Amino acid sequence: MTSDVRAQIGPRLAGAIYDNVDGAFEVLALVTDPAEAARLLRRRAARFAVIVRDIRRADGEPFAVGSVWTDSDRLVRAGGAR
C-alpha cells in the first residue's frame, strides 16, 4: 500500500470510530485489495474500501465507503494496528 493510499484511508482501521456531517461510524473492516474494493464499491477502479456501520442508527447496517479522509472527519476512537 502506498503512502498516498494510507493518507486517503487516514486513521480508519478496524475498530476505529469516526464522525463527520454524515454520521458516526464504526470501522468494521478495511479492504486494501483494489479488485475487492472495486467490487464492493461497484466501481471499475478503487484503491480501498472501508466497511462501516453508522452507530447513530439503531438499524445501521454495514456498508462500504471509498471516500478519502478529510479535515471534516474526526477520529473519536482509534482502531487496531495496521
C-alpha positions as a Markdown table, in Angstrom:
| # | Residue | x | y | z |
|---|---|---|---|---|
| 1 | Met | 0.0 | 0.0 | 0.0 |
| 2 | Thr | 1.4 | 3.4 | -1.0 |
| 3 | Ser | 1.7 | 6.3 | 1.4 |
| 4 | Asp | -0.8 | 8.1 | -0.8 |
| 5 | Val | -3.4 | 5.4 | -0.2 |
| 6 | Arg | -2.6 | 5.4 | 3.6 |
| 7 | Ala | -3.2 | 9.1 | 3.7 |
| 8 | Gln | -6.5 | 8.7 | 1.9 |
| 9 | Ile | -7.6 | 6.0 | 4.4 |
| 10 | Gly | -6.4 | 8.1 | 7.4 |
| 11 | Pro | -6.9 | 6.5 | 10.8 |
| 12 | Arg | -9.8 | 4.3 | 9.7 |
| 13 | Leu | -8.6 | 1.0 | 10.9 |
| 14 | Ala | -10.8 | -1.8 | 12.2 |
| 15 | Gly | -12.3 | -0.9 | 15.5 |
| 16 | Ala | -12.0 | 2.9 | 15.0 |
| 17 | Ile | -14.9 | 5.2 | 15.4 |
| 18 | Tyr | -15.1 | 8.5 | 13.5 |
| 19 | Asp | -17.7 | 11.1 | 12.8 |
| 20 | Asn | -18.5 | 13.7 | 10.2 |
| 21 | Val | -21.6 | 15.5 | 8.8 |
| 22 | Asp | -23.0 | 12.2 | 7.5 |
| 23 | Gly | -23.0 | 10.4 | 10.9 |
| 24 | Ala | -20.8 | 8.5 | 13.3 |
| 25 | Phe | -19.2 | 5.3 | 12.0 |
| 26 | Glu | -17.5 | 2.3 | 13.4 |
| 27 | Val | -15.0 | 0.8 | 11.1 |
| 28 | Leu | -15.7 | -3.0 | 10.8 |
| 29 | Ala | -13.0 | -3.8 | 8.1 |
| 30 | Leu | -10.5 | -2.2 | 5.8 |
| 31 | Val | -10.2 | -3.6 | 2.3 |
| 32 | Thr | -6.9 | -2.7 | 0.5 |
| 33 | Asp | -7.1 | -5.2 | -2.4 |
| 34 | Pro | -8.1 | -2.9 | -5.3 |
| 35 | Ala | -10.1 | -5.6 | -7.1 |
| 36 | Glu | -12.2 | -6.4 | -4.0 |
| 37 | Ala | -12.6 | -2.7 | -3.2 |
| 38 | Ala | -13.9 | -2.1 | -6.7 |
| 39 | Arg | -16.3 | -4.9 | -6.4 |
| 40 | Leu | -17.6 | -3.7 | -3.0 |
| 41 | Leu | -18.0 | -0.2 | -4.2 |
| 42 | Arg | -19.4 | -1.2 | -7.6 |
| 43 | Arg | -16.8 | 0.9 | -9.4 |
| 44 | Arg | -14.4 | 0.0 | -12.2 |
| 45 | Ala | -11.4 | 1.1 | -10.1 |
| 46 | Ala | -10.9 | 1.7 | -6.4 |
| 47 | Arg | -7.8 | 1.7 | -4.2 |
| 48 | Phe | -9.5 | 0.8 | -1.0 |
| 49 | Ala | -12.9 | 0.3 | 0.7 |
| 50 | Val | -13.8 | 0.9 | 4.3 |
| 51 | Ile | -16.7 | -1.2 | 5.7 |
| 52 | Val | -18.5 | 0.9 | 8.3 |
| 53 | Arg | -21.7 | 0.9 | 10.4 |
| 54 | Asp | -23.5 | 4.1 | 11.4 |
| 55 | Ile | -23.6 | 3.9 | 15.1 |
| 56 | Arg | -26.2 | 6.6 | 15.5 |
| 57 | Arg | -28.8 | 4.5 | 13.7 |
| 58 | Ala | -30.3 | 1.6 | 15.6 |
| 59 | Asp | -30.9 | -0.2 | 12.3 |
| 60 | Gly | -27.4 | 0.7 | 11.0 |
| 61 | Glu | -26.3 | -2.0 | 8.5 |
| 62 | Pro | -22.7 | -2.3 | 7.4 |
| 63 | Phe | -21.9 | -0.7 | 4.1 |
| 64 | Ala | -18.7 | 0.1 | 2.1 |
| 65 | Val | -17.3 | 3.6 | 1.6 |
| 66 | Gly | -14.5 | 4.7 | -0.6 |
| 67 | Ser | -14.2 | 8.4 | 0.4 |
| 68 | Val | -10.9 | 9.8 | 1.4 |
| 69 | Trp | -10.1 | 11.1 | 4.9 |
| 70 | Thr | -10.6 | 14.8 | 5.1 |
| 71 | Asp | -10.4 | 17.7 | 7.7 |
| 72 | Ser | -14.1 | 17.3 | 8.2 |
| 73 | Asp | -13.7 | 13.8 | 9.6 |
| 74 | Arg | -13.0 | 13.5 | 13.3 |
| 75 | Leu | -11.5 | 10.4 | 15.0 |
| 76 | Val | -13.4 | 9.5 | 18.1 |
| 77 | Arg | -11.7 | 6.2 | 19.0 |
| 78 | Ala | -8.6 | 4.7 | 17.4 |
| 79 | Gly | -8.7 | 1.3 | 15.9 |
| 80 | Gly | -6.2 | -1.6 | 15.8 |
| 81 | Ala | -2.7 | -1.7 | 14.3 |
| 82 | Arg | -2.1 | -1.6 | 10.6 |
